[in-house]
């Protein structure tokens, strides 16, 4: 099964970071990109937890899809006569891997609910496949709504993005990069400026790799260059993804997103957050309640094994920050674009 398929008429290439072959879950190893396109076959729930924790698979929607198949693998490991106790243990294991991405918890809860109705392997497998397929359809709808929200300009659009919210971060097509793809197909895109996104360089390694696969013009910049480009009028809009959105519209996303939002607000450039409804957490009143994952200091101390700072230096490595709703021009979802203050009412319709 090919995770980088050339069969679709809609794209030159269709990137599928998570696939199910009927026995195992196939993941693109995102830690190997861009140097190597490598597939990892995940055959146990423990292997899936490790893949999520070590960022072999990453991006909130993709993590949710992967976790759903982790639950399928967990069901296969369970006592056929009493599968639910083991599934609860697997759910706890998967929940412990990445605390910020709400899609992880949403997908696990959906799989547990399905198991309480019918705990057969076939039923859970069908539920996980439905989650995967729905995510791809959702991303395509998000891309089209985001395209409609982008500003009208006398020239083709120059978009800035941070981290990777593309096909690699979803089941396919992407959220923020879904908007980019839709703009490219509508011949409205001139160029994507991609922040390198320290410390794990998801912009340089992953976003650039994705866009190069499809012939979409992309320029990677150091994170510190964004202010310079905004000041020169070289960016028409910013599009980013999200790992969790609070009920008031505050958004947790990859570390550095808040700074980009502040810069865009100062320069009068629209700043769009692009995410499915499953990323919105109505149980959180605002961003102050979002758990922020702190990762290993080694991610900051080294790059590819090269030590960047002297011995005795301390390091702080939060994986995410929270962008206040007041800095966000619109939240793009599969059903439309909403002002942050509209989210709660829209979800309760």
PyMOL commands that set and color helices and strands:
alter all, ss='L'
color gray80, all
select helices_A, chain A and resi 45-53+60-77+83-95+102-117+121-149+167-169+176-185+202-213+223-231+257-267+277-279+287-289+298-301+325-327+340-347
alter helices_A, ss='H'
color red, helices_A
select strands_A, chain A and resi 4-5+14-15+18-20+25-28+39-42+157-161+189-195+218-221+237-240+244-246+251-254+270-274+280-281+302-303+306-307+320-323+330-333+336-338
alter strands_A, ss='S'
color yellow, strands_A
deselect
rebuild
show_as cartoon
